[in-house]
Amino acid sequence: MRINPGQEAQPLPGSDRTSNQSPAGNDNRAAVGSALGEDQAQLSGGHAQVQALAAQVAQFPEVRQEKVSALRQVVLDGSYQRSSTQVAGALFEHMVVMPAA
């Protein structure tokens, strides 16, 4: 293949674009593309809400160290006595009954 620098660019087969058409003339192509069923995406404003919630979560400590330390001490002492009913009730209350903050 030889490239001739003096020769004008040739249009691609199947392309209706001419060499003197500006890129701003693509508005009609976008309208036609939408009519032909091309994929489209619309983003909602929900991303701002997600970012605000992420910022709130980041403020909470990942581990409540004072509770972990107290529980660890009680378990090591051998004085931790809870029935399976108490554990299940506490889990249920924490996960379902208490509303998320």
N, C-alpha and C positions, 0 to 999 in steps of 0.2 A: 504494500500500500504506500502510495506517495502522497505527501501533503503539499499542496500548492498554496503558498501564503497569499497569492493574489486572487484566489477564487473565493466567491461568497459562500457562506454556509448554506447547505441544502436542507430543506425541511425534511423532517422525519416522515416516513410513510404513515398515513393515517392521521397526521397532525394537521389541523386546520389553521394553525398559527402561521402568520407570515412574518418575514424578517423585519418589517417596519411597524409591527404591532408592539405596543409597550406592555410591560408586565402589569401595569395598572388596568389593562383591558381584560384581566382575568375575572372580573366581577361577573360577567355573563357566564363564564365557564363554571363558576361556583354555583350559580343558580341552576344551571343545567345539570351539574353533578348531583345536586340535592334532589332534583326531579327524577334522576336515574336510580335513586335508592342507595346512594353512598352512605356509609356509617357517619353518624353525628354523635357528639357528646355535649351534654350541658352539665356544668358543675353548679351545685347549689351553694348557698351561703352557709351550709352546715359545717364547713371546715373551720370557721371562726369559733363555733361552739365547741368543736372537738379540741381546738388549741386551748381554749379557756379551761376546759375540763382537765386537759393534760397538765396545765400549769397548776391547777388546784391539787391534783394528785401528787405532783412533784414536791409540794410543800409538806406532805405527811412523811414521817419517818417510815422507812421500809420495815424496820423491826422495832417493836415497842420494848426496848431493852429492860425497862423496869419491871414489866410484867413477866418477861422471860426469866429474868434473874430470880424473881420471887417464886415462880413456879419451879424453877430448877432446884432451888433450896428446899422447897417443900417435898419434892420428889426424892431428893438425896436424903432427907431426914426420914423418909418412909411414912410420912404423915399425910400423903395425898390419897384421899379416899373419895372416889366418885363412882356412882353406879352407871351402868350403860344407859339407863333411862335419863339420868341427869346429863350425860354427855350428849346424847341424841337431842334432848330438849334444848340444850344450849346452842348446839349447831343449827337446829331448825330456827330458833329465835334469831340468831345472828344472820343467817342467810336469807330467810324469807320474811319474817315479821318486821324486823327493823328496816325502815326505809333507808335507801342509800343517801348519804350526805352530799 
